């Protein structure tokens, strides 16, 4: 099982970490952090599709084309956990190489977005205080690392559940016999 978890998890994590690194390292002038959040979660879904392929490969090659829900789900969670760790490491490297620019740029962008939407002075003051508190907490790796992991892992849990539900049925994408 580990021979499936590691390569699929590493690949999945790299598919998310490398473009996010490139996006943040190259351009910190985001017009909309909302669109980058959308891009990030879409990228996570694409990367975590490897959970499906990893479970299917394990079902077909190691389990004779049959797998129950729990082993499929646990395998998916393993792949998701490895992907999450790679994502966290990638994020930490990005933060180190960009001198933690995210924590200064993100709060500014959120406050400017609130202003652009016509938020009142009281709402801007409240958001400024919230962003200052967030920045203070985000500097602490004991806060930042679990928070970063929690960005991707719940997506992996959902993908793992769906994958296990689908692939427990051996008639769904059955293994093809080897052609001689």
C-alpha positions as CSV (number, residue, x, y, z in Angstrom):
1,X,0.0,0.0,0.0
2,X,2.9,2.3,0.8
3,X,4.2,1.8,-2.7
4,X,1.0,3.4,-4.0
5,X,0.7,6.1,-1.3
6,X,4.1,7.6,-1.7
7,X,4.4,8.1,-5.5
8,X,0.8,9.2,-6.0
9,X,0.9,11.5,-2.9
10,X,4.2,13.1,-3.9
11,X,3.0,13.7,-7.5
12,X,-0.3,15.1,-6.2
13,X,1.5,17.4,-3.8
14,X,4.0,18.6,-6.4
15,X,1.1,19.3,-8.9
16,X,-0.3,21.8,-6.3
17,X,2.9,23.1,-4.8
18,X,4.9,24.0,-7.9
19,X,2.3,26.2,-9.7
20,X,1.4,27.9,-6.4
21,X,5.1,28.6,-5.8
22,X,5.5,30.0,-9.3
23,X,2.4,32.1,-9.0
24,X,3.4,33.7,-5.7
25,X,7.1,33.9,-6.4
26,X,6.6,35.7,-9.7
27,X,3.8,38.1,-9.0
28,X,2.6,39.4,-5.6
29,X,0.4,42.1,-7.2
30,X,-2.8,40.0,-7.3
31,X,-5.9,41.9,-8.5
32,X,-8.1,39.5,-6.6
33,X,-7.1,37.0,-3.9
34,X,-10.5,35.5,-4.4
35,X,-9.6,34.4,-7.9
36,X,-6.3,33.0,-6.7
37,X,-8.2,31.1,-4.0
38,X,-10.4,29.7,-6.8
39,X,-7.4,28.8,-8.8
40,X,-5.7,27.2,-5.8
41,X,-8.7,25.0,-4.9
42,X,-9.2,24.0,-8.5
43,X,-5.6,23.0,-8.7
44,X,-6.0,21.0,-5.5
45,X,-8.9,19.1,-7.0
46,X,-7.0,18.4,-10.2
47,X,-4.0,17.2,-8.2
48,X,-6.0,15.1,-5.8
49,X,-7.6,13.3,-8.8
50,X,-4.5,11.2,-8.4
51,X,-6.2,9.7,-5.4
52,X,-8.7,8.1,-7.8
53,X,-5.9,6.8,-10.1
54,X,-3.8,5.5,-7.1
55,X,-6.8,3.6,-5.6
56,X,-7.8,2.2,-9.0
57,X,-4.2,1.1,-9.7
58,X,-4.0,-0.6,-6.3
59,X,-7.4,-2.2,-6.7
60,X,-6.5,-3.6,-10.1
61,X,-2.9,-4.6,-9.6
62,X,-2.7,-5.6,-6.0
63,X,-6.2,-6.6,-5.1
64,X,-7.3,-8.5,-8.2
65,X,-9.8,-5.8,-9.3
66,X,-11.8,-5.7,-6.0
67,X,-11.5,-3.4,-3.1
68,X,-13.8,-2.6,-0.2
69,X,-14.7,0.9,0.9
70,X,-12.5,1.1,4.0
71,X,-9.2,0.1,2.4
72,X,-9.9,2.3,-0.6
73,X,-10.8,5.2,1.7
74,X,-7.7,4.7,3.9
75,X,-5.5,4.5,0.8
76,X,-7.0,7.8,-0.5
77,X,-6.4,9.4,2.9
78,X,-2.8,8.3,2.8
79,X,-2.3,9.8,-0.6
80,X,-4.0,13.0,0.5
81,X,-1.9,13.2,3.7
82,X,1.4,12.9,1.7
83,X,0.1,15.5,-0.8
84,X,-0.7,17.7,2.1
85,X,2.7,17.4,3.6
86,X,4.3,18.2,0.2
87,X,2.0,21.2,-0.1
88,X,3.0,22.5,3.3
89,X,6.7,22.0,2.6
90,X,6.3,23.8,-0.8
91,X,4.4,26.7,1.0
92,X,7.1,27.0,3.6
93,X,9.8,27.1,0.9
94,X,7.8,29.7,-0.9
95,X,7.5,31.8,2.2
96,X,11.2,31.6,2.9
97,X,12.2,32.5,-0.6
98,X,9.8,35.5,-0.8
99,X,10.6,36.8,2.7
100,X,7.1,36.0,3.9
101,X,5.6,38.5,1.5
102,X,2.3,36.8,1.6
103,X,1.6,38.0,5.2
104,X,2.1,41.6,4.2
105,X,0.3,41.4,0.8
106,X,-2.7,39.4,1.7
107,X,-4.0,41.6,4.5
108,X,-3.5,44.7,2.3
109,X,-5.4,43.1,-0.6
110,X,-8.3,42.0,1.7
111,X,-8.6,45.5,3.1
112,X,-8.5,47.1,-0.3
113,X,-11.1,44.7,-1.6
114,X,-13.4,45.7,1.3
115,X,-12.8,49.4,0.4
116,X,-13.6,48.7,-3.2
117,X,-16.9,47.0,-2.3
118,X,-17.9,50.1,-0.3
119,X,-17.3,48.9,3.2
120,X,-18.0,51.5,5.9
121,X,-15.1,53.0,8.0
122,X,-16.2,50.8,11.0
123,X,-16.1,47.7,8.8
124,X,-12.6,48.7,7.5
125,X,-11.4,49.3,11.0
126,X,-12.7,45.9,12.1
127,X,-11.1,44.1,9.2
128,X,-7.8,46.0,9.7
129,X,-7.8,44.7,13.4
130,X,-8.7,41.2,12.2
131,X,-5.9,41.2,9.6
132,X,-3.4,42.5,12.2
133,X,-4.3,39.7,14.5
134,X,-4.1,37.2,11.6
135,X,-0.7,38.5,10.6
136,X,0.5,38.2,14.2
137,X,-0.6,34.6,14.5
138,X,0.5,33.6,11.0
139,X,4.2,34.4,11.8
140,X,4.1,31.4,14.2
141,X,4.9,28.2,12.4
142,X,2.8,26.2,14.9
143,X,-0.2,28.2,13.6
144,X,0.8,28.5,10.0
145,X,1.8,24.9,9.2
146,X,-1.4,23.2,10.5
147,X,-3.5,25.9,8.8
148,X,-1.7,25.3,5.5
149,X,-2.3,21.5,5.8
150,X,-6.0,22.1,6.6
151,X,-6.3,24.0,3.3
152,X,-5.7,20.9,1.2
153,X,-6.5,17.9,3.4
154,X,-10.3,18.3,3.7
155,X,-10.4,18.4,-0.1
156,X,-8.5,15.1,-0.1
157,X,-10.9,13.6,2.4
158,X,-13.9,14.4,0.1
159,X,-12.0,13.0,-2.9
160,X,-11.1,9.9,-1.0
161,X,-14.7,9.3,0.1
162,X,-16.0,9.7,-3.5
163,X,-13.2,7.5,-4.8
164,X,-13.9,4.7,-2.3
165,X,-17.6,4.8,-3.0
166,X,-17.1,4.6,-6.8
167,X,-14.2,2.1,-6.9
168,X,-15.6,-0.4,-4.4
169,X,-17.8,-1.5,-7.3
170,X,-15.5,-3.8,-9.4
171,X,-17.7,-3.1,-12.5
172,X,-16.6,0.6,-12.5
173,X,-13.6,0.9,-14.8
174,X,-12.7,-2.8,-14.5
175,X,-9.1,-3.8,-15.0
176,X,-8.3,-4.7,-18.6
177,X,-6.6,-8.0,-19.2
178,X,-3.0,-7.8,-20.4
179,X,-2.7,-8.1,-24.2
180,X,-0.2,-10.7,-25.2
